[in-house]
Amino acid sequence: MTSYRSCSTRTALLLALAVSGAGCGGARVPVATGPAPARVAVFPTVNVGGGAAPAEDLDRAIEDTVARAGLEVVPRKAVEEFLARHRVRNTSGVDAETAVAAREELGADAIVIAAVGAYQPQSPPRLAVTLRLVSTGEPPRILWIDGAVRSGDERPGLLGLGLIRDQARVQRIVLDRLGRSLRAFLHGGARASRCEPERRYRPRLVFRSPRLREGPFKVAVLPFINETRRRSAGDAATLELVRQLSASPAVEVVEPGLVRSVLLANRLLMPGGVSVDVASTVLDKLDADLVIAGVVRRYEDGGPSGAARVELTVQVLDRAHEVVAWSSVSEGDGADGVWWFDFGLVRNSADVLCRVAASVVDGMDLRIAPGSGGADGTPTRSRTRSSARREYGAR
């Protein structure tokens, strides 16, 4: 017998699918009244932290977290066979073909994408996880996204009584927080949460166009270029910008899997920056208003007595006018503003990245223009193209 909780969960998920469809001018999806629970496929975890992480153990823990939130999880064996059958090797995003196949073959209403941004088992343990729920509609859309970061030495307290030395406990704290966020979303809560912008992490150099107050916007985030020695730092920054932007009511963020598929299909490589030609192609193919690109120049964890540091460059290209609408340089230092007994010191680079990205998005001040019809209104987009070709890169 299907429980009332299962029915209400499916209804909430289908309502979210309906709202996401309305945002792009399509017909609203009718709300199902059947008794079957909402069904999701949990894809294997992607590691964007640069170090080793126990993928299988985390996969099982994430599946349990999603199930406890009230969703039916497709059996792992079925997901593995599906990925092998379709030769899906990169599970960091969902493209259109994969979404349709998952809906038809697995009966999945959505796909859960998981990314590990930090993992350190030894004391003090650290863990950063980002989860997002992506619809299997056409096209796939981000329904919900959230992240959680925790270090064992984050809240040491008096005489170190608050130190956590057990990695399993840190993992429970992180996944419990994400589970509560997902459960809240399924019952009508926010589609995304963001780090609180802080004065100490504001961008150092900024250019901003008034155009950013003329939303709502459909935004595509290109993969950030990684100039650090840390593997996957660019992927971590890209995902964090996607999360922070998703919390804005003026923004619909394009699913990163769709962006990746466009880049691969058009053989668009970005060895030293993003040109207007590349950005324009992405904007056209995805029917986006803004494209965001950037460079990660520093991404370092703090040691036992040090602070994490992040240096990030972000630029935004406006489709309607083919001009740069935003340009910023951020240098986040976990020791900024720390004066007494390391109170407020941030040692986890994933934590600093979250705060830096939140401060960048806060500075953009993306707004919905008066009379646009609200956050789910369809933006007015200009498809004119100037003949000028400017170099649009972070260098």
C-alpha positions in Angstrom: 0.0 0.0 0.0 1.3 3.4 -0.9 1.6 5.9 2.0 0.2 9.4 2.0 3.7 10.7 2.4 4.7 9.0 -0.9 1.7 10.5 -2.7 2.4 14.0 -1.5 6.1 13.7 -2.4 5.3 12.8 -6.0 2.8 15.6 -6.2 5.4 18.1 -4.9 8.0 16.9 -7.5 5.5 17.1 -10.4 4.5 20.6 -9.3 8.2 21.5 -9.5 8.4 20.0 -12.9 5.4 22.0 -14.0 6.9 25.3 -12.7 10.2 24.7 -14.4 8.4 24.0 -17.7 6.3 27.2 -17.4 9.5 29.3 -17.0 10.4 28.7 -20.7 7.0 29.4 -22.2 5.9 25.7 -22.4 2.6 24.3 -21.3 2.2 23.6 -17.7 2.7 19.9 -16.8 -0.5 18.5 -15.2 -0.2 17.3 -11.6 -0.5 13.6 -11.4 -2.9 12.1 -8.9 -1.7 8.5 -9.1 -0.5 6.7 -5.9 3.0 5.8 -7.2 5.9 7.5 -5.3 8.3 9.9 -7.0 11.1 8.0 -8.6 14.7 9.2 -9.0 17.9 7.7 -10.3 21.0 8.5 -8.3 24.1 8.8 -10.5 27.5 7.9 -9.3 29.3 10.6 -7.3 31.7 12.9 -9.1 34.9 14.0 -7.3 35.7 17.7 -7.8 37.8 18.0 -4.7 41.1 17.0 -6.2 41.9 14.2 -3.7 40.8 10.6 -3.2 37.3 9.8 -1.8 35.5 6.5 -1.1 33.0 6.8 -4.0 31.0 3.6 -3.4 30.5 4.3 0.3 29.4 7.9 -0.5 27.1 6.6 -3.2 25.3 4.4 -0.8 25.0 7.1 1.9 23.6 9.5 -0.6 21.1 7.0 -1.8 20.0 6.5 1.8 19.7 10.3 2.2 17.6 10.7 -0.9 15.3 7.8 0.2 14.8 9.2 3.7 13.8 12.5 2.1 10.8 10.7 0.7 11.8 9.7 -2.8 11.8 6.2 -4.4 15.4 5.4 -5.6 16.0 3.4 -8.7 18.0 0.2 -7.7 21.7 0.8 -8.2 22.2 -2.2 -10.4 19.6 -0.8 -12.8 21.3 2.5 -12.9 24.7 0.9 -13.5 23.3 -1.2 -16.4 21.7 1.9 -17.8 24.9 3.9 -17.7 26.8 1.1 -19.3 24.2 0.5 -22.0 24.3 4.2 -23.0 28.0 4.6 -22.5 27.6 7.4 -20.0 31.0 7.9 -18.5 30.7 11.5 -17.2 28.0 11.7 -14.5 28.6 15.3 -13.6 25.5 16.4 -15.5 22.5 15.4 -17.5 22.2 16.0 -21.3 18.9 15.8 -23.2 19.4 12.2 -24.5 20.3 10.8 -21.1 17.3 12.5 -19.5 14.8 11.1 -22.0 16.4 7.6 -21.8 16.3 7.7 -18.0 12.6 8.6 -18.0 11.7 5.9 -20.6 13.9 3.1 -19.4 14.2 3.6 -15.6 10.8 5.3 -15.1 12.7 8.2 -13.4 11.0 11.5 -12.8 14.4 13.1 -12.0 18.1 12.4 -11.6 20.2 13.1 -8.6 23.7 14.4 -9.4 26.2 14.3 -6.5 29.6 16.0 -6.3 32.3 15.7 -3.6 34.1 19.0 -3.2 36.4 18.0 -0.3 37.2 14.8 1.5 39.8 14.3 4.3 39.5 11.2 6.5 42.3 12.0 8.9 41.8 14.4 11.8 40.5 17.0 11.4 38.1 15.3 9.0 36.5 17.3 6.2 33.7 16.8 3.7 31.9 19.0 1.2 29.0 17.6 -0.9 26.7 19.2 -3.5 23.5 17.5 -4.6 21.1 18.6 -7.3 17.9 17.2 -8.6 17.5 17.4 -12.4 14.3 16.7 -14.2 14.1 14.1 -17.0 11.9 16.4 -19.1 12.8 18.0 -22.4 15.1 19.8 -21.8 16.3 18.6 -18.4 16.2 21.4 -15.8 17.6 21.9 -12.3 14.7 21.5 -9.8 16.7 21.8 -6.6 20.4 22.2 -5.7 22.2 22.5 -2.4 25.6 22.0 -0.8 27.0 21.4 2.7 30.6 21.7 4.0 31.9 20.7 7.4 35.3 20.4 9.0 36.0 18.7 12.3 37.8 21.8 13.5 35.2 24.2 12.4 33.7 24.8 15.8 36.4 23.8 18.3 34.9 25.6 21.2 36.4 26.1 24.7 39.4 23.8 25.2 38.7 22.1 22.0 35.6 20.3 23.3 33.8 20.9 20.0 36.4 19.2 17.8 35.2 16.3 15.7 37.7 13.6 15.0 35.4 11.0 13.5 34.9 11.2 9.7 31.6 9.2 9.9 30.2 11.9 12.2 31.2 14.7 9.8 29.5 12.7 7.0 26.3 12.3 8.9 26.2 16.1 9.6 26.7 17.0 6.0 24.2 14.5 4.5 21.6 15.2 7.2 21.7 18.8 6.3 21.2 18.0 2.6 18.5 15.6 3.4 16.6 18.2 5.3 17.0 20.7 2.5 15.7 18.2 -0.1 12.8 17.2 2.1 11.9 20.9 2.6 12.0 21.5 -1.2 9.6 18.5 -1.8 7.2 20.1 0.6 7.3 23.6 -1.1 10.6 24.9 0.2 13.4 26.8 -1.6 14.9 25.3 -4.8 18.4 26.3 -3.7 20.3 27.7 -0.7 23.3 29.9 -0.8 26.2 30.9 1.5 25.7 34.2 3.2 27.6 36.9 1.4 30.3 38.5 3.6 32.0 41.8 3.3 35.5 40.2 3.6 34.9 38.1 0.5 33.6 40.8 -1.8 35.3 41.1 -5.2 38.3 43.4 -5.3 37.8 44.7 -8.9 34.3 45.0 -10.4 32.6 46.2 -13.5 28.8 45.9 -13.6 26.3 46.8 -16.3 22.8 48.1 -15.5 21.5 45.4 -17.8 21.7 42.9 -15.0 18.6 44.5 -13.5 16.5 43.7 -16.6 15.7 40.0 -15.8 14.6 37.4 -15.5 17.5 35.7 -17.1 18.4 32.3 -18.5 22.0 31.7 -17.6 24.6 29.3 -18.9 27.8 28.7 -16.9 30.7 27.6 -18.9 33.4 25.3 -17.3 35.9 27.5 -15.4 39.5 27.3 -16.5 41.8 25.8 -13.9 45.2 27.5 -13.4 45.9 25.9 -10.1 47.8 22.7 -9.4 44.7 21.2 -7.8 42.8 18.8 -10.1 39.2 19.7 -10.8 39.4 23.2 -9.2 37.6 24.6 -12.3 34.8 22.1 -12.0 34.3 22.9 -8.3 34.1 26.7 -9.1 31.6 26.1 -11.9 29.4 24.0 -9.7 29.5 26.6 -6.9 28.5 29.4 -9.3 25.6 27.2 -10.5 24.4 26.7 -7.0 24.6 30.4 -5.9 22.9 31.6 -9.1 20.1 29.1 -8.7 19.2 30.8 -5.4 18.3 34.0 -7.3 14.6 34.4 -8.2 15.7 36.3 -11.3 17.7 33.4 -12.7 17.1 30.1 -14.4 20.4 28.3 -14.6 20.9 25.9 -17.6 21.7 22.4 -16.5 25.5 22.0 -16.8 25.1 18.7 -18.6 23.4 20.6 -21.5 26.2 23.2 -21.6 28.8 20.4 -21.8 26.9 18.6 -24.6 26.9 21.8 -26.6 30.6 22.4 -26.2 31.4 18.8 -27.2 29.0 18.8 -30.2 30.5 22.0 -31.5 34.1 21.1 -30.6 34.5 24.3 -28.6 37.7 24.3 -26.7 38.8 27.0 -24.3 42.6 26.7 -23.6 43.1 30.3 -22.7 39.8 32.0 -22.3 36.4 32.3 -23.8 36.0 34.2 -27.1 32.8 36.0 -28.2 32.4 33.3 -30.9 32.4 30.5 -28.4 30.1 32.4 -26.0 27.7 33.4 -28.8 27.4 29.8 -30.0 26.5 28.6 -26.5 24.0 31.4 -26.0 22.3 30.5 -29.3 22.2 26.8 -28.9 20.8 27.0 -25.4 18.7 30.1 -26.0 20.3 31.7 -23.0 20.5 35.4 -22.1 23.8 35.5 -20.3 26.9 33.3 -20.3 29.3 33.1 -17.4 32.9 32.1 -17.6 35.9 32.4 -15.4 39.3 31.3 -14.2 40.4 29.7 -10.9 43.9 31.0 -10.1 44.2 29.8 -6.5 42.4 27.0 -4.6 44.2 26.0 -1.4 43.2 24.4 1.8 44.6 25.7 5.1 46.8 23.5 7.2 46.4 22.9 11.0 47.2 26.5 11.7 46.6 28.1 8.3 43.7 29.6 6.3 42.2 28.5 3.0 42.7 30.8 0.0 40.7 31.1 -3.2 41.3 33.5 -6.2 38.6 33.6 -8.8 37.9 35.7 -11.9 34.3 35.9 -13.2 32.9 37.5 -16.4 29.4 37.6 -17.8 28.5 38.2 -21.5 25.2 39.7 -22.4 23.6 38.1 -25.4 21.4 41.0 -26.4 24.2 43.5 -26.7 27.3 41.3 -27.1 29.1 43.1 -24.4 30.6 42.2 -21.0 28.0 42.8 -18.4 30.1 41.8 -15.4 33.8 41.4 -14.6 35.3 40.7 -11.2 38.4 39.5 -9.4 38.0 37.9 -6.0 40.7 37.0 -3.5 39.2 35.1 -0.7 41.4 34.5 2.4 40.0 32.5 5.3 42.1 34.6 7.7 40.6 37.9 6.7 38.9 39.6 9.6 40.3 37.1 12.1 41.9 38.8 15.1 41.4 36.7 18.3 42.1 33.0 18.9 41.4 32.1 15.3 37.7 32.9 15.8 36.2 32.9 12.3 39.2 31.3 10.6 38.2 29.2 7.6 40.6 26.3 6.7 38.4 24.5 4.1 38.9 25.8 0.5 35.4 24.5 -0.4 33.9 26.7 2.3 35.8 29.8 1.2 34.8 29.1 -2.4 31.2 29.0 -1.4 31.4 32.4 0.3 33.4 34.0 -2.5 30.9 32.7 -5.1 28.0 34.0 -3.0 29.6 37.4 -2.8 30.1 37.5 -6.5 26.4 36.7 -7.2 25.3 39.1 -4.6 27.4 41.9 -6.3 25.8 41.1 -9.6 22.4 42.1 -8.1 20.4 40.2 -10.7 16.9 41.5 -10.7 13.5 41.0 -12.4 12.5 44.0 -14.5 9.2 45.7 -13.6 6.4 44.4 -15.7 8.3 41.2 -16.8 5.6 39.0 -15.3 7.7 37.7 -12.4 10.5 35.1 -12.0 8.7 32.6 -14.2 8.1 35.1 -17.0 9.8 34.5 -20.3 12.5 37.1 -20.8 12.5 39.3 -23.9 15.7 38.4 -25.9 17.3 40.2 -28.7 18.9 38.0 -31.4 20.8 40.8 -33.1 24.5 40.2 -33.8 27.1 42.8 -34.2 30.0 42.3 -36.5 32.5 43.2 -33.8 34.5 40.3 -32.3 36.0 41.1 -28.9 38.2 38.8 -26.9 36.1 37.6 -24.0 38.5 36.0 -21.5 39.6 36.2 -18.0 43.2 37.0 -18.8 
